[in-house]
Amino acid sequence: MSAIPQSSYHYDGMQRLFSTFPNSWPGFGLLLLRFGVGIALISFGLSGFFATSAEPLALARDSIEAAGAIFLILGLWTPVVGALIVVDELWIAISVHSSPPGGHWNHVFLAVLTAGVAMLGPGAWSIDARLFGRKQFDLADGTQGRKNSL
């Protein structure tokens, strides 16, 4: 049995939050999902800003909704921001003055979609993939990244 040296593994705590960073068609599908959910969240967030009630708590919910959508579209801190948006959307859905009658289902739907994006990860075309993506290190030759000077 040969032991694999521990130095050959790159382990980052943030990687545990992502299943994979798929590219090709699955990655493009995640990009479309992030854009679709993000645009809807921005739309709802901005419409809340221009509503007649300027209640501070409502402005905070709408701010979280719109700012979180931008992070989601960019694919930055996707699992954390996604979880925050899910809580925010469910909070908006159960609030008394959040939307017109029957409109709370839109927020529940966005919460479910955002939870799916948060669980699947952002995909290869995201800032998270650039920052926390899986990288391969080949240390088999023992040079540890140094070029041979011969």
N, C-alpha and C positions, 0 to 999 in steps of 0.2 A: 504494500500500500504506500503510495506516495502522498505526502502532505502538501497541500496547496498553501503557499505562503499567504499570510493574512494581508500583506502589503499589496497584493494584487487586486484586492477588492476596493472599489470606491463605494462608500456607503454614506448617503446623505439622509438626514432625518426627514426632509421634505419629500423625498422620493416615496416614502411610505404612504403618502396621501394620494398618489396616483397609481392607477393600475398599469397603464402604458401610455406612450405618446405615439399613437398610430399615425402613419402617414398614408399616402395614396388615397383611395376612395373613403375608407373609414375616417381618416383625418380630415378630409374635405367635408364629410358629413358632420363631424363635430364642429368644424368652423361654421358651417351653415346654421347649425343648431344654436351656437353661441350668438351669431349675428341676429337670428330671428328672435330669440328670447331677449337679447339686449335691446333691440329696437323697440319691442313691445314694452319693456320695462322703462326705457327712456320716455316713450310716449305717455305712459301712465304717470310717471314721475313729474314730467313737465306740465301735464294737465292738472295735476294737484297743486303745483305752484301758482297757477293762474286761476284757481278756484276762488270763490267768494270768501270762504272762511280762511283767515290767516292765522289759524290756531298754531302755536309753536310746536305742539306734538305732531300735528299733521304735516307741518313743514319738515320736521325731522324724519318722519317716515318717508316722505317723498324724496328727500335728499339722499337717504340711504338707497332708495330704489333707483334713482337716476345715477348716482355715483357708482353704485355696485354694478349697474349695467355697463358702464364704461370699462370697468375692470374686467367684467365678464367678456365683453367683445374683444378686448386686448388679450385675454387669456392670461391674466396676471393674478396670482394667488387664487386660482379657480376654486379649489375645494373650500377654502376659508370664506371667500366672498360669496360663493354659492350658498353655503350654510347660512350666512348672515342674511342673504336675500330671501331664502326660504322662510326664515323666522319673520322677517319684515313683511313678506307677502301674506303669510297667515295672520299676522297681527292686523294688517289692513283689512283682510277678509272678514275678521270677526269684529272689527270696530263698527260702531253703530253708524257713524256718519262717513264711512269710507267711500261708498259708491252708490249709484242709483239702485233701486230695488232689483235684485237678481244679478247685479254687477259683481257681487262678491265671488261668483264662480270664476270670473276672469282671473282674479288674484289667486284662487286656489289652483287653477290650471297653470299659471305662471310659476307658482311654488313647486308644483310637481315637475314641470319641465326643468326648472333650475336645479332641483334636487338630482335629476337625471344627469345634467351636465356636471354637477359637482362630483357625482359618484364615478362617472366615466372618465373625467379628466378633460383637459383642454385640447388635446390632440397635438400633432407635430407643428402646426402653424400657430404658435402662441408664444408669448413671452416666457411662460412657465417652461416650455420645452427647451428654450434657449438657456434659461437659468438653471433648471433642475433636471433636464433630460438625462436619460441614461447614456453614459459614456463608456467606451471600452478602453481599457488600459492593457497594453501588451507588455508585460514585464518579463516575458519568458527568456529573453536574451540577457537579462541582468543589467542592461545599460540604464534603465529607469528614465528613458526619455532623452538621454544624452546621445549625440551623434558620434559616430566612430571617427576619430581623427586621422586614420590611415588612408 
